[in-house]
Amino acid sequence: MENFNQAVKRISAIDWSCIGNKQARSHIHLSKEYLRRSSIFLQYYPGACRYPFIIISNSITKTQANVDGLKILQEIDNSYVRDIAKSYLELNALIDEGNQIAIDNKDLFEPAIKLYERGGHFFIRSGYLNVAGATDLLSRLQIELKGSHLI
């Protein structure tokens, strides 16, 4: 469970009480990269979720690890941020279990986790993505990502 344990350490090192208190231009780039990766992933592995907040157990399969029981997840008060953190942990547990889809998508959550480590976050309200004080229409971003052949 090397990947899972490393992921737990990484999530545990984030100060979840400060998420969203910092704003930096890199947060916009990290958010857009996460959106790009999540769009591609959901094209191939659709599952019940509210885009772009992927639920790995709905898209791939449930892991044998008890991710729900981790105390660190209870410290995250934003349900969407918690979903990403939980899915990051589930993905790493599935990697340790030898799940090929998880192995092929091991970097799926990297931009979002880096964003959280840097104190940033993004949220969606009324169809608009807000990150680092900037807003953009989420559907327009999806069209731009598709048009750039990044999806």
N, C-alpha and C positions, 0 to 999 in steps of 0.2 A: 504494500500500500504506500509505496514511496511518493508517487505523484499526489495522491490524496493527502498524505501527511504534510507535504510541502504546501499544498493549496490551503490547508487548514492554518498552517503557520502564517502564510501570506495574508489571508483574510483576517486572522487574529491581530496582525500588526497594524491594521488600518484603524485610525481613530474615527469611528462611525459618527461620533457626536459632532465632528467638524465637516462632514460631507456637505458640499455646496457653499461653504464659507469662503472659498478661494475661487478666483476667476483668472484664467490665463488663456491665451490664444491656443495653446496646445490642447486645451480641453475641447475646443471645437473640432480640431483634427482627429483627436481620439474618438470623439462621439461619432463623427462621420465614418470613420473606419469601422467602428463597431456596427453601425447601421449597415454598411456595405457587407460585412461578413455575415451578419444575422439575416440579411435579405437572401444571400446566396444559400445559406444553410436551410432556411425555411422553404426555399424552392424545392430542395431535394428531400428534406425531412420535415414535412409540415406536421404540426402538432397544435393542440389547443393552447393558445397563448394570446396575449395582447401585444402585437408587434410593437416594438422590437424586443420585448421582454420574454425571451425564450425560456421555456420550461423543458429541460433536457429529458426528464422522465416521461413527458408527453410526446416528445419527438423521436427519441431513440428507444429507450427502455428504462425501467427502474434499476437502480444499482442495489447491490447486496449490502452496501454500507448504510449505516443509520445516520444519514445526513440530517434528517429532521430533528434529531435529538441533540444536535450541537448547540451549546449555549451561545456561541458567538452569533448565530443567526437570530437569536431572540433579542440581541442588542441592537439590531438594525430596525429602526422604527418605520422606515419607508418600505412599503410592501413591494414596490417595483425593484428597488435596489436589492432588497432581500431575495427576490426571485432570481436576479442575475447572480448574486453571490452564491445562492443555493445551487443554481444550475452549473456554475463554475466548479463547485465542489463535486457535484454529481458527475460531471464530465470527467474530472480527474479520477474519481473512483472507478468509473467505467473503463478508463484507460488502464488502470491497474488490473482490472478484471479481463483485459484483453479484447474489449469490444472494438472491432475494426473501425466502425463509424466514428467512435469517440477518438480513436488514435488519429484518424484522418483529419479530424477537426480540433485537434489539441489546442490551437491558438485562437479559437473562436472568441473567447471572452477576454483575451489579453488587452485589447484597447480599453474596455470598460473597467477592468481591474486596475490598470495603470491610472485611469482617470480618477478612480476612488482613492488610490494611493496618494495622488497629488491633491486631494481635498476637493476635487470637482465632482459634479454629477450632472445629469441631464434629466429632464422630465418632459412629459407630453401633457399639454392641456389644450382642449378644444381643437385637436388636430395639428397643433403647433409644437415643434420641438424647441425647447429652451435649454441653452447651454451657455455658460459664461456670460450671461446677460444678453445674449443674442437669441432671437427667435427666427424660425423658418418653418414654413408649411411642410409638414411631414410628407404629404403626398407629392409635393414638388421635389423634395429631396430624393424620394424613391425614383421619380422619373429621371432626375439628373444622374443618379447612380446607374440606372439602366442605360441611359443614353451615352454614358462614358464607357460602356462595355465593361464596367467593373462588376456588374452583376451578371 
